[in-house]
């Protein structure tokens, strides 16, 4: 995955082994096998800095550096294979994806080809570990965004430093390592800031900068000393190799990903510690062990032949593995299995071998070849932009009431959020049942069920996203209060101000699988509309927990759509998706629940 070409004389085969181990860790992580394989990317950042920065600084110092030539070379080292992958994704996505997913893919294609998919992910997805990312073919190209942004920024910093140094400290020796040390320290401080979100730490250059410059510092030290390695101890090499492998394999974790995370189950707000070390510490240890590897004479390496082969072709493997995995999950099976591992590995191994031979090894140095690449890039960005404007709609999808003749962007999110308009005070009308709904988007789903029910004309609805003491006047007047949270999380002032505690109900959690793509791609089968799916892990457990807490005052959204095997329906009786994103309700889904739930039980009782 490192993009620096070295001559055969300078080539260190042990770095191919390190790259091979890192890319294999990333692949196995995305397959769901390794718990901390995502740390392999941090290894690549260190290697990239180690190989790139010494040569770059040497050229700048000698006045031989051409900034634009440097950037053009870097772009055309990365772009051809990335473009081929994006064309592949666009064509496959056109035939198999639902509108929202295809719209998101086209957005990612544009962002990837312009090298800012990291920024897009930081703004939209935010959580790299979210299960939804497993179904996004280009979610991994955030790495290329950070890499190219570093290519843009770092030479400018070095050139600016040289410019200032020449005018202030004439004749004195340049302190490039000192400059990089200060930059690394500043980046590391930003990375360790407690108030910074996990998304900001993961997706943006300032918090990744120190990994690249740390590798650069080691590379400069090695270049100045004209030595490939400083540590010749075989014992140190073996111990470091084993410790680094353990980090990539398990993250020193007991269970899960070796990090402290918020549960991905909507409604389960408790933080769960799943490992011995927090993610920030795992990243720093990975960077340090990678640096130690670079300074060590690694004469004994385990799996040298296999890993070095992966390492030489790491960019091709990096590009193709997530694409194949995502489309496999989207069309065939979402869960990890031997079939998933073997099938996808063979497919992206074949694609990687072909792309390495016929794309990656080509130089693309002529203006004719570069013009062709840019032309195809512009065409693909234009086509993707058109699809994005069309909300990803390329065919009728009656299951979602989507038609090419009636394109409506954000149709489903607008429906889910329409209840926000009901954030208002109750009127003085005494004839309507005053209903207060409190909570996130799942609470808004319940509000939409109420508005689709037979009680729609009998209630006066008021909505609040969260609990706050300014709601007390509403709480006192409300005839029914519906909240989406654990009963233990309901503030005391609610119980102290309700007419009677029996008017407070807990809104149930719900889930309809991980992604509708795998369901949609069975649309030509006879049993399509009878499809039932497995819920994402954790939802049923939370549902059972809340049943115990709320008792008779809990609105169970799962049991009415669940079969004897614990699977849940995804279609209404009139063959419409209950949920467009497996979490929130479509209009048909809200009407479906309004029909199957016993609504009288929430409004008629003594």
Buried (B, 14 or more C-beta within 10 A) or exposed (E): BBBBEEEEEEEBEBBBBBBBBBBBBBBBBBBBBBBBBBBBBBBBBBBBBBBBBBBBBBBBEEEEBEEEEBBEBBBBBBBBBBBBBBBBBBEBBBEBBBBBBBBBBBBBBBBBBBBBBBBBBBEEBBBBBEBBBBBBBBBBBBBBBBBBBBBBEBBEBBEEBBEEBEEEEEEEEBEBBEBBBEBBEBBBEBBEEEEBEBBBBBBBBBBBBBBBBBBBBBBBBBBEEEEBBBBEEEEBBBBBBEBBBEBBBBBBBEEBBBBBBEEBBBBBEEEEBBBEBEBBBBBBBBBBBBBBBBBBBBEEBEEBEEBBBBBBBBBBBBBBBBBBBBBBBBBBEBEEEEEBBEBBBEBBBEBBBBBBEEBBEEEBEEEEBBEEBBEBBEEBBEBBBEBBEBBBBBEEBEBBBBEEEEBEBEBBBEBBBBBEEBEEEBEEEEEBBBBBBBBBBBBBBBBBBBBBBEBEEEBBBBBBBEBEEEBBEBBEBBBBBBBBBBBEEBBEBBEEBBBEEEBBBBBBBBBBBBBBBBBBBEEEEEEBBEBBBBBBEBBBEBBEBBBEBBEEBBBBBBEBBBEEEEBBBBBBEEEBBBBBBBBBBBBBBBBBBBBEBEBEEBBEEE
